Amino acid sequence: TLWFGGKTPIWFGLRLLCAGALLLAGGTAAHPVAGDPTNRRELLLLGLITVAGAVLRFGMLNDLPAALWRDEARHGLFALQIWQTDWYRPVYEPAVDLPALILYLIAPLVGIFGPDLWTLRGGIALVGTLAPPALWLALRPLIGARPALLGAALMALSLWAISMSRWAMAPILDVTISLAAIGCLAHALQPGGTWRRALMLGLISGLLAGLALYTYHTGRIAPLIVLLIACGMQLRIAWPSRAQYSGLAAFGVGLLIAAAPLITYPAEKGDLFTRRVDRVGVLRTTPPPPPPPAALIQQNLQRYAAMWHIEGDYNARHYPPRRPMLDPLSGLVFAVGVAAILRAGSTRHTLLLFGWLALGLTPGILSGDAPHAMRAIGALPPTIALAAIGLDRLLRAIPQQRQSLILAAGLATALIWNPLIYLQAATDLPSLYDKFDAAETTLGRAARYAARHNDPNEPYQIYLFETTAIKNVTTFLTSDVAIGIFDGVRFVPQPGPRVLLLLPGDAGAAAEAQALALLGPDARLLRSGPPRPDIDVPIYRLYGSGSTAEAFAAQLPLP
């Protein structure tokens, strides 16, 4: 009902899922003891999970998604400015409405290897790769060793996490850094620890929690989440010990040190700091006249309640459009985990996990375009935590000799399912064309390749159409090469006998005729791209002059 359609009403199917989850969850959820020491086998499995996650995040990174979005390109341009100058060191960049951490993360790869899709997205993919071990670190004190390891595996395979890790946007940074901060503080506050260990881990946690403020808009509540979850794990009603006081004090010091530059920014430029949050607020994104706020919040709550199993984000930039945010395996065990926690009653674990989930969903519930994979990114870790509890609960109900086989089969299914869904969505040009800048990416990459692989003895002059050349994506991709401009009337600089001209398919007949007239009788059409999905023109047309123009044009990375 939920995944393959059918005549059964979808909400009836969801009720069946909930009922089945309650039955599968059994009696009450046992709370595992988290004090068992880490062993080599556990670390080896965590390493293998991390490697699998890296393959899913770095594989074909230069080709999937096949195009850049203008916001990604803006990040790349500002990152290049950081790399190439000694005066531009932003804390918050109002031109992209984001704290500047993502710009510093992108700068080294783009600065060293040049502008391309993989250099722009590689730093984000690396941070996304670290999300599974960070989740394990955070969850182990809360739910135990085996469920935490299962959570790491589910995070590595999560289509939501994979999608957020394969483009140059900041939400996954919040997830990984916040989880690392939770894990450090939870270990700092463990009963029986020394005050020196608590001091060191607390300081690291505070620095990480402060760093999370520089990630994405959801990171503004990251220190609160870190403090509540870590303290909820370890602190009891009795007065904290000396070591725990040391850890909390060090956390506060680290948080203040890391957050200090950003704290002063709103005091000076508060309107810029809150501009993006104001624009996407639930009241601002609703067509006038808006219904009462309570009705809008209720509507968003319903949409987020349905996102795990029925319909997720509809924006193809964020996620395969309208697909549930969880694959069938994760969706099932998430429901079982929720049921198991609910059946445990009002306990510390129940309050922590559902409180974490509620805090993670809050930015999305209070903004428009629900459900939104980016604004609700804070809900990803508790979602995976609940799914891990459900998976562990199901495995405990299976004879021990069959657990490994069934677990391997389930994870293998998710390992096949999620990449196939992502591959289908990331190569679906009609749904992606207006969500990414496909034409600008195609022309920019081809122009850069041509300029970098030119014959030094008899070089071709490479030209782009002016309206294409000034776009963020094309400007970024050609930022390290010399490209000429054709504005529809003239070439700048003047063309010689060997020319390649890359035109968008919608440049117009008049511009194409003028270009051919200026280039002379030797000019000809060399290649043209696949048709655009929105209008009946090709994505690009490549014109050229020169005796070897066809051979050179055939080398360009053009579809």
ZAVO-216200 format. One record per residue (C-alpha): residue in three letters; y, z, x. Coordinates in steps of 0.1 Angstrom, whole numbers, plus 5000, padded with zeros to 4 digits. Example, Ala and Ser with C-alpha at 12.3 -4.5 7.8 and 13.67 -1.06 7.14 Angstrom:
2
ALA495550785123SER498950715137
This chain:
559
THR500050005000LEU502550105027TRP501949835053PHE500249535037GLY501949515003GLY500049504971LYS500549584934THR500549964938PRO504050114936ILE505150214971TRP506150574961PHE502750614945GLY501150514978LEU503450764996ARG502251044973LEU498650954981LEU499450975018CYS500951325014ALA497951444994GLY495551305019ALA497551465047LEU497351805031LEU493551765028LEU493151655064ALA495451935076GLY492852185065GLY493652555062THR496552685083ALA497952545115ALA496952745145HIS499652795170PRO498252715205VAL498852935234ALA501152765259GLY500652985288ASP497652805303PRO498452665338THR498952295344ASN495952135361ARG495451815381ARG493651635352GLU496551705329LEU499051565355LEU496851265362LEU496751185325LEU500451225322GLY500950995351LEU498750725334ILE500650765302THR503950725321VAL502650405338ALA501550265304GLY505050345291ALA506650175320VAL504649855314LEU505749845278ARG509349895287PHE509649675318GLY507249395309MET509049065303LEU512349265303ASN514248945314ASP513048755284LEU512549005255PRO514849045237ALA515748685246ALA519448725243LEU522248975251TRP524549135225ARG528249145233ASP528249525235GLU525649515262ALA527649255281ARG530749475279HIS528749755294GLY527849525322LEU531449415328PHE532649775331ALA529649865353LEU530649585376GLN534149715377ILE532850055387TRP530749895415GLN533449665428THR536449895428ASP537250235442TRP539750335415TYR537850285382ARG535850605375PRO535950655337VAL534650965319TYR534950805285GLU535550425280PRO537450365248ALA536949985250VAL533250045243ASP533750375224LEU531250555246PRO531050815273ALA530650645307LEU527250755318ILE525550425308LEU528150235329TYR527250435360LEU523550385353ILE523950015350ALA526249965380PRO523849975409LEU521349715397VAL524049475385GLY526049535416ILE523249475440PHE521149205423GLY523849035402PRO524348995365ASP521148915345LEU519249055316TRP516849265337THR519549415359LEU521649505328ARG518649665310GLY516549795339GLY518250135342ILE517850195305ALA514150095307LEU513750345336VAL515150635315GLY513050525286THR509950535308LEU510750895316ALA510950995280PRO507151065276PRO506951315306ALA510151475294LEU508651525260TRP505551675275LEU507751915295ALA509652015264LEU506752045240ARG504152225263PRO505752575258LEU506052515221ILE502852355209GLY500452375239ALA499052155266ARG496851915247PRO499251845218ALA502051795243LEU499951545262LEU499151365230GLY502851365222ALA503551205255ALA501050925247LEU502550875213MET506050855228ALA504850605254LEU503450385226SER506250435200LEU507750115188TRP510950305181ALA511150435217ILE510150095232SER512849915212MET515550165222SER514450135259ARG514649755262TRP518349685258ALA521549815274MET522550075249ALA522750455253PRO520650635226ILE517450665246LEU519450835274ASP520251125249VAL516451155241THR515251175277ILE517951395291SER517951635262LEU514151675264ALA514351745301ALA517052005294ILE514852175267GLY511852185290CYS513752335319LEU515352605297ALA512152685280HIS510452735313ALA513352935326LEU513153175296GLN509353225297PRO508553595296GLY507353735329GLY509253495351THR511453595381TRP515153595378ARG515553345407ARG513353095389ALA515153155357LEU518453105374MET517552775390LEU515852625359GLY518652755337LEU521352595359ILE519452255359SER519052275321GLY522752345316LEU523652045339LEU521251825319ALA522551945286GLY526151875297LEU525051535310ALA523651455275LEU527151475262TYR527951155282THR525050955267TYR525650855230HIS527550995201THR524351185190GLY524551365224ARG527551565211ILE525051805195ALA522551795223PRO523552135239LEU523152295205ILE519652155201VAL518652245236LEU519852605232LEU518352655198ILE514952495205ALA514452655240CYS515653005228GLY513552975197MET510452905218GLN510753195242LEU513153465229ARG511853745207ILE513553995185ALA513554245214TRP516354235240PRO515953955266SER514754055300ARG516854045331ALA515353705341GLN516053565306TYR519653685308SER519953515342GLY518553185328LEU520953185298ALA523953265320ALA522952995345PHE522552755315GLY526152825304VAL527552775339GLY525652445343LEU526752325309LEU530452405316ILE530352235350ALA528851915337ALA530851905305ALA534251995320PRO535551635326LEU534551535290ILE535951845274THR539451765286TYR539351405273PRO539551485236ALA542451715243GLU544451425258LYS543051135237GLY541451285207ASP541950985185LEU540050755209PHE537251015213THR536651035176ARG537450675166ARG533850545165VAL532550845146ASP535350815121ARG534650445116VAL530850485109GLY531250785086VAL529350755054LEU532650745034ARG534150475056THR531250235054THR530850245016PRO532749974997PRO535550104975PRO535550284953PRO533050514970PRO530850744949PRO531051114954PRO530051234989ALA527151434975ALA525651114960LEU526050924993ILE524351205012GLN521551214987GLN521050834990ASN520950865028LEU518451145026GLN516150935004ARG516450645029TYR515650855059ALA512751025040ALA511250675035MET511950535070TRP508750675087HIS506250505063ILE508050255040GLU511150085053GLY513050145086ASP516250005102TYR517049655089ASN519149555120ALA517049335143ARG519049455173HIS517749805168TYR514249765156PRO511849505140PRO513749475107ARG512649675077ARG509349785093PRO508450155091MET509550355121LEU506050465127ASP502950255133PRO499850325111LEU498350575135SER501550765142GLY502450755105LEU499150905095VAL499151185121PHE502851255114ALA502051315078VAL499051535088GLY501251735113VAL503951795086ALA501251915062ALA499752145088ILE503052305096LEU503852345060ARG500552505053ALA501252755081GLY504152895060SER507453025073THR506753075110ARG508753035142HIS507052695148THR507852575113LEU511552665116LEU511952525150LEU510252185143PHE511852125110GLY515152255122TRP514952015152LEU514151735128ALA517051815105LEU519551835134GLY518251505148LEU518751335114THR522251475108PRO524251205126GLY522450935107ILE522651115073LEU526451155077SER527050795086GLY526550455070ASP523850185073ALA520950425067PRO518350435080HIS519750375115ALA517450385145MET520250465169ARG522150725150ALA518950905140ILE517550885176GLY517651265178ALA514851275152LEU512451085175PRO511251385196PRO510451615167THR508851325148ILE506551265178ALA505951645181LEU504851665145ALA502651355150ALA501051515181ILE500251825161GLY498651615134LEU496651415159ASP495451735176ARG494451875142LEU492451565133LEU490651565167ARG489651935162ALA488051845130ILE485751585148PRO482751685168GLN483751735204GLN481451465218ARG483251195197GLN486851305202SER487451105233LEU486050785218ILE488050815186LEU491250905204ALA490850615228ALA490250375198GLY493250505180LEU495550475210ALA494150135219THR494950015184ALA498550145188LEU498749985222ILE497949645207TRP499749685174ASN503149795187PRO503649535214LEU502549255190ILE505049375164TYR507749395190LEU506849045204GLN506948895170ALA510349055162ALA511948985196THR511048615195ASP512048555158LEU515148335165PRO516248315128SER516448695124LEU517948745159TYR520448475161ASP523348655144LYS522248995159PHE522448875195ASP524648625212ALA521848365217ALA523948055225GLU526248235250THR523248395267THR521448065270LEU524547885284GLY525648165307ARG522148205323ALA521847825328ALA525347795343ARG524648085367TYR521347935377ALA522947595383ALA525747745404ARG523347955425HIS520747675431ASN523247395438ASP522747155466PRO525147275493ASN525446925507GLU526146735475PRO526947015450TYR527446965413GLN530447105395ILE529347335367TYR531547355336LEU531447555304PHE533247505271GLU536247735270THR535347915238THR531947995253ALA533248085288ILE535648355275LYS532948545255ASN531748875269VAL528148765274THR529048445293THR531748615313PHE529248885324LEU526448635333THR528748415353SER530848685369ASP529448625404VAL529648235405ALA532447975403ILE532447795369GLY534847535357ILE536347515322PHE536447235297ASP538847325268GLY538147015247VAL541046815262ARG540846855300PHE538646985328VAL539847265351PRO539447195380GLN539346815380PRO535846685379GLY534246485407PRO531346235406ARG528646505402VAL529146725371LEU527046935347LEU528747025314LEU527147285292LEU528447265256PRO527547475226GLY526047265198ASP528947335175ALA531647215201GLY532346915178ALA532146545181ALA535746505193ALA535246745222GLU532046575232ALA533646225231GLN536646345251ALA534346495278LEU532446175281ALA535645975283LEU536946195311LEU533746195331GLY533445825331PRO530745565323ASP528145745344ALA528246055320ARG525246095297LEU523346345276LEU520746515298ARG519246775275SER519746945242GLY518447265228PRO516447365198PRO518247365165ARG520347665154PRO518847855125ASP522147875106ILE523547525109ASP522147185117VAL523147155153PRO521347225186ILE522047555204TYR523447355233ARG524047005247LEU523946945285TYR525946645298GLY526146525333SER526946255358GLY525446185392SER522346005404THR520146325404ALA521546485373GLU518346455353ALA516246615380PHE518746905385ALA519046955347ALA515246975344GLN515247285367LEU517647485345PRO516147775325LEU516947615291PRO514747615260
